[in-house]
Amino acid sequence: MASTYTTGFSLEKIGSGEQSGAWGDTTNHNLDIVDRLASYKAVAITTNADTHTLTVREASPGSGTENLQDGMYRVIKFTGALDSNCTVTIAPNTAPAYFIMNNGTTDSGSSGPYSLIFTQGSGANITVENGKSAIIYCDGAGSGAAIVDAVSNLALATVTASGDITASGTFNALGDTASSDKAAVGYTSAEGLILTGQGSTNDVTIKNDADTDVITIATGGTSVDIVGDVTASTVNADGDTSAGDNAAMGYTAAEGLILTGQGSTSDITVKNDADGTVFTVPTGTDDILFPDDAKAMWGTGSDMTVHWDGTDGHLTVGGTLNIDGSGETMATFVDDGAVTLYHDNSAKLATSAVGTTITGTLIATTDTDTSNTGSVTLDFGANQNFVLTFTGNVTLANPSTEQVGQSGIICCIQDGTGSRTLSLGTDYETAGGAGITLSTAANAVDIIPYFVKASGSIQLGAVQLAFS
């Protein structure tokens, strides 16, 4: 009876009554195969080859021969220089086998390093990147044979790694973390993703690829310290700020958005993209401070603005400025038009291109003095008209408050004695320099009109005597 061979690695099974006196050689050949099944080999791929065949067993093994192949090694490191990815075909396609494969090739091209693509038939392939290892098995299904990643859904109770763990897929935690965890990733259906750590300075530190801190949570704390900028489509605060906050954004149902800060000059400073101050809230105040020439604007077209230019204040409107009271108009200012002042919602004074219209009466301030004697100085800055009762002879001293163009009347009333006289300072001028002669009768009333021609020149009109 002839020898038969195992389907996996062609171990020779000697037929009954065969190979008399040669069993030792055949057994040794089989032991060589078994030795390879527990061994490692570096297999060189031809330089820049796009394909390579790894043979597990001969398609037609020979009786009494070694039948040894590189594919019998369980751990294989592929070497050689590549200029492109290389497809490694595991033959024959009926051989079921498993391997630990390592891609140790080097780069002879300009776009590497390159991957090894393991295939056995028209089924699935496995790609091992340069410098990586994989545990794979072949299903030996013939023309439709597939290569399978043996650890793609590996279930382990605990993994302890002294180096990096790299995954091309997703890392899914299924259990909660614990307070004693040094650096743990967990999950619960209520909390979702959980990160737990403990350190002497921070419990959690997130760093970038330059090993620089991005986010930290101080040991035992609940505050998140973000080193750089925070960029988000929406930031929703859900708690109030406090007096000790340096720069905080908060929210309450009553107050809405809250901004709280504290600085030596300002508590809040709003700046534009040129780092220029738009406005500030000075420290410890409830004021809003706009810098010189900064405008507060209203209207879609910035139709009304208010600003201070460093010397003067400006309120500018593009149409009509209305000043309103409680349900009534107090004043209107029309661009290139009239200014109208109201009393109790009724227009009383309105400007026009030719002057001013007064509705009702215009009452100037009148000085009523019931005791005048000796030198009397009229205050033209405070009064338009003067009603003076003479209790002795009066001299009108030169004033300093007259205003050019000012006019009015001076009413002179004799007291119960009468015969009081009026003398004039040099600023008071009469027709022909004749002076003023008053009525002498007790309680007589005389009226003198005046007009201020210039500073120091008050023109007195003819006295109107003895009104009764």
C-alpha positions in Angstrom: 0.0 0.0 0.0 1.5 3.4 -1.0 2.1 6.3 1.4 -0.5 9.0 2.0 0.0 12.6 3.1 -1.7 15.0 5.5 -3.6 17.8 3.8 -2.1 20.5 5.9 1.7 20.1 5.7 2.3 16.8 3.8 3.4 14.7 6.7 4.0 11.3 5.1 1.9 8.4 6.4 3.7 5.1 5.4 1.5 2.5 3.9 1.3 -0.9 5.5 4.3 -3.1 4.6 6.0 -0.2 2.8 9.5 1.3 3.1 11.0 -1.7 4.9 14.2 -0.6 6.5 13.6 3.1 5.6 11.1 4.2 8.2 13.8 6.1 10.1 14.5 8.4 7.1 10.8 9.1 6.5 10.2 9.7 10.2 13.1 12.1 10.3 11.7 14.0 7.3 8.3 14.2 9.1 10.1 15.5 12.3 11.8 18.2 10.2 8.4 19.4 9.1 7.1 19.3 12.7 10.2 21.3 13.7 9.3 24.0 11.2 5.7 24.1 12.5 7.2 25.5 15.8 9.9 27.7 14.3 10.7 31.1 12.7 12.3 32.1 9.4 13.2 35.2 7.6 12.1 34.9 4.0 13.7 37.3 1.4 11.5 38.7 -1.3 13.2 39.4 -4.6 14.2 43.1 -4.9 11.3 45.3 -6.2 9.1 42.2 -6.8 5.4 42.9 -7.1 4.5 39.2 -6.3 5.9 36.4 -4.2 4.7 32.8 -3.6 4.9 31.2 -0.2 4.5 27.4 -0.5 3.0 25.5 2.5 3.4 22.1 0.9 4.1 20.5 -2.4 1.1 19.9 -4.6 2.4 16.3 -5.2 4.7 15.3 -2.3 7.2 12.5 -3.0 7.4 9.4 -0.9 10.5 9.1 1.2 11.6 12.7 0.5 11.9 15.8 2.8 9.0 17.8 1.2 10.2 20.9 3.1 8.8 24.4 2.3 9.2 27.9 3.7 5.4 28.0 4.3 5.8 25.4 7.0 7.3 27.9 9.4 4.7 29.5 11.7 6.5 32.8 12.3 7.8 34.4 9.1 9.5 37.8 8.7 9.6 39.0 5.1 12.7 41.0 4.1 14.0 42.6 0.9 13.7 46.0 -0.7 10.4 47.0 -2.4 9.4 49.8 -4.7 5.7 49.0 -4.5 3.2 46.9 -2.5 3.9 43.2 -3.0 1.2 40.4 -3.2 2.2 37.2 -1.4 0.3 34.2 -2.6 0.0 31.3 -0.1 0.0 28.0 -2.1 -1.6 25.7 -2.7 -5.0 27.2 -2.3 -6.2 24.0 -0.5 -3.7 24.2 2.3 -5.3 25.3 5.7 -2.6 27.0 7.8 -2.0 29.8 10.2 0.9 32.2 10.5 2.4 35.1 12.4 3.6 37.4 9.6 5.9 40.4 9.9 6.5 42.9 7.2 10.2 43.7 7.6 10.8 44.9 4.1 12.7 48.1 3.2 12.0 50.9 0.8 13.9 51.1 -2.5 11.4 53.4 -4.1 10.3 57.0 -3.4 6.8 56.5 -2.1 7.3 53.8 0.6 7.4 52.1 2.9 5.2 49.4 1.3 2.7 46.8 2.4 2.4 43.1 1.9 -0.9 41.8 0.6 -1.5 38.1 1.6 -3.9 36.1 -0.6 -4.8 32.4 -1.3 -7.7 32.6 -3.7 -10.4 34.9 -4.8 -11.7 35.3 -1.3 -10.7 38.1 1.2 -7.1 39.3 1.5 -5.2 40.7 4.4 -2.8 43.7 4.1 0.1 44.1 6.6 1.7 47.5 6.6 5.5 47.9 6.7 6.9 47.4 10.2 3.7 45.7 11.4 2.8 42.1 12.3 -0.4 40.1 11.9 -1.8 36.7 13.0 -3.6 35.2 10.0 -5.0 31.9 8.8 -5.9 30.4 5.4 -9.1 28.6 5.0 -7.8 26.4 2.2 -11.1 26.5 0.3 -9.6 26.1 -3.1 -10.1 28.7 -5.8 -12.3 30.8 -3.5 -9.9 30.6 -0.6 -9.7 33.5 1.8 -7.1 34.9 4.2 -8.6 35.8 7.7 -7.3 38.1 10.4 -7.3 35.7 13.4 -7.4 38.5 16.0 -9.8 40.9 14.3 -12.4 40.2 17.1 -10.1 39.1 19.8 -11.7 38.7 23.3 -9.4 39.2 26.2 -10.3 39.7 29.9 -7.2 42.0 30.6 -4.5 43.5 28.4 -1.3 44.8 29.8 1.0 46.6 27.4 4.4 48.1 28.0 4.4 49.8 24.6 1.8 51.4 22.3 -1.5 49.9 21.3 -2.4 50.7 17.7 -5.7 49.8 16.1 -6.9 50.4 12.6 -10.5 49.9 13.7 -12.5 51.1 16.7 -11.6 50.6 20.4 -14.9 49.9 22.3 -14.9 49.9 26.1 -17.8 47.9 27.6 -17.4 48.5 31.3 -17.2 51.3 33.9 -13.9 52.7 35.2 -13.0 52.8 38.9 -11.6 55.5 41.2 -8.3 53.6 41.6 -7.7 53.5 37.8 -4.5 55.3 36.8 -5.5 55.8 33.2 -8.7 54.1 32.1 -11.3 54.3 29.3 -14.7 53.1 30.2 -18.4 53.1 29.2 -21.8 52.9 30.8 -25.1 53.2 29.1 -25.9 56.3 31.3 -22.5 58.1 31.2 -21.3 57.0 27.7 -17.5 57.4 27.3 -15.6 57.7 30.6 -12.0 58.8 31.0 -10.6 58.3 34.5 -7.1 59.0 35.7 -5.1 60.0 38.8 -1.9 62.0 38.9 -0.1 64.2 41.4 -0.9 67.4 39.4 -3.7 66.4 37.0 -6.1 63.5 36.8 -6.6 63.8 33.1 -4.2 65.5 30.6 -4.9 65.6 26.8 -1.9 66.5 24.7 -1.2 67.2 21.0 1.4 65.5 18.8 4.0 68.0 20.0 3.5 66.6 23.6 2.0 69.9 24.6 -1.0 70.2 27.0 -4.3 71.0 25.4 -6.8 70.1 28.1 -6.2 69.3 31.8 -8.3 68.4 34.8 -6.5 69.1 38.0 -6.2 66.2 40.6 -9.4 65.8 42.5 -11.0 68.7 40.7 -14.0 69.2 38.3 -12.7 72.2 36.4 -11.4 71.8 32.8 -8.4 73.9 31.9 -8.1 74.5 28.2 -4.7 75.9 27.2 -5.5 77.3 23.8 -8.6 78.7 22.1 -12.1 77.1 22.3 -13.8 76.9 18.9 -17.4 75.7 18.8 -20.6 76.3 16.8 -22.4 77.0 20.1 -21.2 77.3 23.7 -24.0 76.7 26.2 -23.3 77.7 29.8 -25.8 76.2 32.3 -24.7 77.8 35.6 -24.2 81.2 37.2 -20.8 83.0 37.5 -19.4 84.2 40.8 -17.6 87.4 42.0 -14.2 85.6 42.1 -14.3 84.6 38.4 -11.5 86.1 36.3 -13.2 85.6 33.0 -16.4 83.6 33.0 -19.6 83.1 30.9 -22.7 81.9 32.7 -26.4 81.6 32.5 -29.5 81.7 34.8 -33.1 81.5 33.8 -33.7 85.0 35.1 -30.6 86.8 33.9 -29.9 84.9 30.7 -26.3 85.2 29.4 -23.9 86.4 32.0 -20.3 87.7 31.4 -18.2 88.2 34.6 -14.6 89.3 34.8 -12.1 91.2 37.0 -9.1 93.2 36.0 -7.1 96.1 37.4 -8.5 98.6 34.9 -11.6 96.9 33.4 -13.7 93.9 34.4 -14.9 93.3 30.8 -13.1 94.4 27.6 -14.7 93.8 24.2 -12.2 93.9 21.3 -12.4 93.7 17.5 -10.3 91.5 15.2 -7.6 94.1 15.1 -7.2 93.8 18.9 -8.7 97.3 19.3 -11.0 98.1 22.2 -14.7 98.4 21.3 -15.9 99.1 24.8 -15.1 98.3 28.4 -16.8 97.9 31.8 -14.4 99.7 34.2 -13.4 97.7 37.2 -16.1 97.6 39.9 -18.6 99.7 38.1 -21.8 99.3 36.2 -20.7 101.7 33.5 -20.0 101.1 29.8 -17.0 103.1 28.5 -16.5 103.7 24.8 -13.1 105.0 23.7 -12.7 108.2 21.8 -14.3 108.1 18.3 -16.0 104.7 19.0 -19.6 104.9 17.9 -22.7 103.3 19.3 -24.9 102.7 16.2 -28.6 102.0 15.7 -30.5 101.0 12.5 -29.7 98.7 9.6 -27.8 101.4 7.8 -26.2 102.8 11.0 -28.7 105.6 10.8 -28.1 107.0 14.3 -24.8 107.1 16.0 -23.5 108.5 19.3 -19.8 109.1 20.0 -17.2 111.3 21.7 -14.4 112.6 19.5 -12.0 113.4 22.3 -13.3 117.0 22.7 -17.0 117.0 21.8 -19.9 114.7 21.9 -21.9 113.9 18.8 -25.4 112.5 18.2 -25.9 112.0 14.5 -29.1 110.8 12.7 -29.8 110.2 9.0 -33.4 111.3 9.2 -35.5 112.8 12.0 -34.5 112.6 15.6 -37.5 112.4 17.9 -37.3 113.0 21.7 -40.4 111.5 23.2 -41.8 111.5 26.7 -44.5 109.2 28.1 -46.8 109.0 25.2 -46.0 112.5 23.8 -43.4 114.3 21.7 -41.0 116.6 23.4 -38.8 117.6 20.5 -38.0 116.8 16.9 -34.8 117.5 14.9 -35.2 117.0 11.1 -32.1 116.5 9.0 -31.7 119.6 6.9 -35.0 120.9 8.3 -36.8 122.3 11.4 -36.0 121.9 15.0 -39.3 121.9 17.0 -39.7 122.1 20.7 -43.0 120.9 22.4 -44.8 121.6 25.6 -47.3 119.0 26.7 -47.3 117.5 23.1 -48.0 120.9 21.5 -45.4 122.6 19.3 -44.2 125.9 20.8 -41.0 126.8 19.0 -40.0 125.8 15.5 -37.0 126.9 13.4 -37.2 127.5 9.6 -35.1 128.7 6.8 -36.1 132.3 7.6 -36.1 132.2 11.4 -38.1 131.0 14.3 -41.8 130.6 14.9 -43.2 130.8 18.4 -46.6 129.5 19.1 -48.0 131.2 22.2 -46.0 133.8 24.1 -42.2 134.2 24.7 -41.5 135.3 28.2 -38.1 136.6 29.1 -36.7 136.5 32.7 -37.6 139.7 34.6 -35.7 141.0 37.6 -38.3 142.5 40.1 -36.4 144.4 42.8 -38.5 146.3 45.3 -35.7 148.2 47.0 -33.1 150.1 45.0 -31.0 153.0 46.1 -27.5 154.2 45.4 -25.3 152.3 42.9 -27.3 149.5 41.1 -25.7 147.0 38.7 -28.1 145.2 36.4 -27.4 141.5 35.6 -28.1 141.3 31.9 -26.8 137.7 31.8 -29.7 136.5 34.1 -32.5 138.9 33.1 -34.1 140.4 30.0 -36.3 143.0 31.7 -36.0 144.8 35.0 -38.7 146.2 37.3 -37.0 148.5 39.9 -38.7 150.2 42.8 -36.7 153.3 43.8 -36.4 153.9 47.5 -33.7 156.5 47.0 -31.8 158.2 44.2 -30.3 155.5 41.9 -27.2 155.4 39.7 -27.0 152.5 37.1 -23.4 151.3 37.3 -21.7 150.0 34.2 -22.6 146.3 33.8 -20.3 143.4 32.5 -23.0 140.9 31.5 -24.7 142.6 28.6 -25.0 140.7 25.3 -24.8 142.3 21.9 -28.3 142.4 20.3 -30.1 142.0 23.7 -33.1 144.3 24.2 -35.8 144.8 26.8 -37.2 147.4 29.2 -36.3 148.9 32.5 -39.4 149.8 34.5 -38.7 152.5 37.2 -41.3 152.8 40.0 -41.2 155.7 42.5 -41.8 154.7 46.1 -44.4 156.4 48.3 -42.1 159.4 48.8 -41.4 160.1 45.1 -38.9 162.5 43.5 -36.2 159.8 43.2 -33.7 160.5 40.4 -31.8 158.2 38.0 -28.2 158.8 37.0 -26.4 156.7 34.4 -23.0 155.1 34.1 -20.9 155.7 31.0 -22.1 152.5 29.3 -25.6 153.8 29.2 -26.2 156.2 26.2 -29.2 158.4 25.6 -30.3 160.6 22.6 -28.1 163.7 22.5 -26.6 162.6 25.8 -29.5 164.3 27.6 -29.8 161.6 30.3 -33.0 160.4 31.8 -35.5 162.4 33.7 -38.1 160.4 35.7 -41.6 161.4 36.9 -41.5 162.7 40.4 -44.9 161.8 41.7 -45.1 159.2 44.5 -45.7 155.7 43.0 -45.2 157.0 39.4 -44.3 154.3 36.9 -41.9 155.1 34.0 -40.6 152.7 31.3 -37.2 152.9 29.5 -36.6 150.7 26.4 -33.0 149.6 25.8 -30.9 147.9 23.1 -27.3 146.6 23.5 -25.4 147.8 20.5 -22.0 146.6 21.6 -20.2 145.6 24.8 -20.1 148.8 26.9 -22.8 150.5 24.7 -26.3 150.2 26.0 -28.7 152.4 24.0 -31.6 153.8 26.0 -34.8 155.0 24.2 -37.1 157.8 25.2 -38.6 157.3 28.6 -42.3 156.7 28.7 -43.6 158.7 31.7 -46.3 158.3 34.3 -48.1 155.1 33.4 -51.4 154.9 35.3 
